[in-house]
């Protein structure tokens, strides 16, 4: 029996990027079904990787984002030598991200040149942003031999869930598993208020669905507690505010039970897409052409004003028209359209 081809992927540091990396894992498995894929990744991402069946093992990275930790990287690389990886695929472009595969003595180390990583990356690719405009295209291209053209249909990320975990999460959070439709709202965004649809618009949308007999769940991290509290207050406490009260694995379980999801451009948006849920994705300062949600059940809403995308944390013009002028009625109509399409499929 031949030994499977062993691949170590150096994973990215953000939820959205890790979700797009699943397309790479899927492509690697399509081309070599017997290959073994391990992922070196931040600790927060391990519950996410558990839901990716292509991943054999998720290895916790001991490094903080931006930390050099040269001695630790050397020791980690040395500890991985006994795994006899055939190839490393290095998704981040930083110099330090290429050190562990180098010190692990992995013979083929694939990645973009990035921070002049010649030698550390011996299968170094020059990034052509014209031919690879999207992040998911860049990641998946590293799973192919150099100069091989990407397939027309890149595999879409798909997270696997199971009913036992979902039921346990619902019980833990005191959420009844009924047939009542659920709207999950994800009000947060990592890169600041210029990516966040206003709380008053979210509250208007929530009140509309609550009046129709829906349940509304507010999902987010500790950073989203204030905006979710504002929305909850504006709905007379009719929402279930779960911001800061859930682990990532529980959020995945809850999203899998939602009837529809509305999210800013955030990591949770990419998770919702990978769960194949009807999703309205709202873009303000960022570019839906660069990091779109990878799903066939998504409605992307962007006013595409002349001033956007600006990629700023705060609106440089002081008005945030790209989000303020995106009315709740339009988002509600997008939800209804997605649900109608789903019922007709």
N, C-alpha and C positions, 0 to 999 in steps of 0.2 A: 504494500500500500504506500503510495507516494505521500510525501509530506506536503501539506497545503502551503500555498504561497502566503507568507505572513507580512502584513502591512501595519505599520504604526502611523496613525494620522495625528499630527499636532493640531489640536482643535483651536478654534477662535475663542475670544473672551466675552462675547455678547450672545444673548439668547437668540436673537434673529439670525445672526451669522451661523450659530450652531445648528439652527433649523435648516438653513440653506445647505449646510455641509452634509445633511442627510442625502441630498441628491447625489453628492459624490459617492457616499457609501453605497447607495443603490446602484450607481453606474459601475462601480468596482465589482459588485456582486453579479450584475448582469453579464459582465465580460469574463468573470472568473467565479462561478458559483461556489467553488470549494475554497476560495481564499478566506483567510482569517483576518478580520479587521479589529484592531485595538485602537482606542482613542485616548490620548493624553489630554486631559481637559480640566478646567477649574472645578473645584468641589461642588459649586452651585449647580453645575450642569449634569451631574451624575444622575439625578432623578429623570432628567430629560432623555439621556442616552439609554436608560433602561427601557424606554418605550420605542427604541429603534432596533428592530430585530436583526439588522445587518451587523450590528456591533457585537463582537464576541466579548470584549472586556473594556470597561471604562476605567482608566488609570487616573487617580486623583493627582493633579498637579499641585505641588506645595507652594507655588509661587503666586504672589499677589500681582494684579495687573500692573505692568510697568516695572516690576522688580527685576534687578539684574540677577542676583543670587548665583554668581558664577560657580562657587564651590558646590552649592546644592545641585546645580545643573550637572556638574561633572559627576557627582556621586550618583545622581539619578540615572544618567546615561550609562555609567559603569554597571549599575544594578540591572539594567535592561539587556546587557550583552548576552546573557544566557537564554534569552527568548529567541535569538537568531532570526530577527526580522530580515526579510528580503528587501523591503522598500519602506521608506518613510515619505509621507506626503505632508508637507509643511504649509499650512494654510495662512498663518500670519506672515507678514512681510518683514518683521523685525529680525535683527541679527541674533538676538538672544534666543529666539524661538527655534533657530536652526542648530543650537549647540547640543541639546540632548541627543538628537539623532546622530550627530557627528561623534559624540563621545560614546554613544551606544554601538559605534562601528557598524552601522547599517550601510550596506554596500551601495544602494541606490537611494539618493536623497533628492526628492523632486519638490520644486517650489519655484516661485518667481524670484528673480534676482533680488528684488527688494532693496535692503540696505547693503548693497554691494557684497552679497554673500557668496561670491565665487569661492569654490573650495569647500566651504561648509555645505553648500547645495551643489552637488555635482551633476544634477539634471536640472540646470537652471534655465528657466523660461523667461523671456522678455515679454512683459505685459503690453499687449496692444489693446488699448481701451476702445478703439474703434470696432474691432472684431469681437471683443469681449466686454460689452458695455455694462452688463449686469453682474452683480456679485456671484450669483449662482452659476453663471457661465464660467467665471474665472475659477471657482472652486472645482467644478466638474472637469474643466479642461486639464487639470492636473492629474486626473485619473486616467488620462489617455496618453499614448506615446506622443512625443513632441511632433508638432506639425500635423497631427491627425485632426480632422475636422470634427467638431462636436455634432452629435446626432441632432436631427431636427427637433425631436421631442425629448427634452431632458426629463428624467424621472421626477415627479412631484413628491416632495416629502410627505410621508404618511406615518403618523404615530400610531402604535398599537396600544390598545387599552383592554382591560378585562373587567368583567362585571363585579367580581369580588372586591377589587380595589375601589371601583366606583361606589358600590354600596357602602363600603367602609368609610369612605370620605364623606358621603352624604350623612351617614349616621354620626360621625365625629362632629360635624358642623351643624347638626340638628336641622338638616334640610330634608323635607319630605320628598320622596321619589314618587311623584304623581304624574298624571297625564296633562297637567296644566302647562301651557307653553311658558318657556323661560327666556327672557332676554338677558344676556350677559353683557355688561358694559365694562370696558377697560379704559378708564379715564386718564391713566398715566402715560408718560413718555419719558425716556431716560434723558433726552437732550434738551429739556426745558420747555417753557410755556409756549414757544412758537410752534410746537408740535401737538399742543393739547387743545382739543375742541372745548369751548367754554363750558363751565359747570352749569350755567343757566340753560344752555341748549340741551345738555345731557338730561337735566332735570325735566325739561319740557317733554323730551322724548320718553323718559321713564314714566312720567305721569300719564301720558297718552296710552302707553301699553298697560299700565296698571289699571287704568279705567276700562280697558278692554278685557280685563280678567287675567292678564299675564302676571307672572312673578318676575321681579327684576333683581338680579344679583350684581353687585359691584365688586370687581376683582382688581387687585393691585397689591403692591408692596407697602412697606412702612412709609415710603415716600409719598404714597397716594392717599394717606389717611385723611388729610385736610380736605382735599377736593371731593373725596367720597362722602365725608361727613356733611359737606355743603349740599351735595346732591340729595343725600338722605333727608336732611332737614327740609329741603324744598319739596319733598314728596310726602311730608307729614309722617316720616319714618316708615313708609310702606316698603322701601327697598330693603334688601338684605345686604348690609354693608360688611363685606368680608375682607376689606383692605387691611393688610398687615396681619391677618389671622390665619393665613393658609400657607402651606409649603408648596413648592413648585409642583410636586406630584399631585397634590390635591387640586390645584388649579387645573391641571390637565384633566383630571377626573370630572370636575365640575363643568368645564367647557364641553366635554364630550356629551353632557346631558342637556346642554342649552339648545333651544330651538333656533336661535339666531344670536349673533355676536356683533357688537359694534366696538371698534377699536381705533385708536390713533395708530400712527406708524410706530410700532413698538415691538418688543419681543413677543408679547402676548398675541399680537396680530399674526405673527408667523406661526405660533402654536395653533391658533384657531384655524388657520388655513390648512395646516398639516393634519388636523382632525376632520377635515372635509365638512366643516359646518358652514351654513349660510353666513357670510361675513360681509359687513360693510366696513371698509377700510378708509379712514379719513386722513387726508394729507394736507398739511399747511406749508411749513417751511422746507420740507424735504421733498424728494423727487420720486414719484411712483414708478418712473421708468428705470431707476437704478436698483431699488430693493423692493419690488412688488411682492405682495403675498402670492405664494405659489399654489393656486387652487383654481378649479373651474367653477367654484360656487362663491365667487367674490364680486362685489360691486365696489370699485375704487371711486371715491369722491374727492375731487380736487378742483378748485375753481380756476386753477392755472392762470392766476393773475400775472401781469407783466413783471411784478416784483418777486415772483416766486419761481423756482425754489431759491431761497436765500441762504439756507443752511445755517441760520443764526439761532442762538438760544432765545433771544428776545427780538421782537419785531423792530428792525432798525428805523422804520417809519412811524412807529408809535401807534398804529391803528389795528394791526393784526386782522386786516380785512379778509385774508385768505381763510380764516376760520370763523371769525365773527359773522361773516356774510353767508356762511353755509348754514342754511336754515334747517331746524329740526324736521320740518315737514318733508324736505327732500330726503333726509336720512330714513325717515319712516316709510316713505314711498319705495326706497331702495330695498328695505327689509321685505316689504310686501311682494315686490317683484321677484326677489330671490326665492321666497317661499312658494310663490306661484310656479316658478320654473321647476323647483324641486318636486312639487306635487305632480307635475306633468311628465317628469322623467320616468 
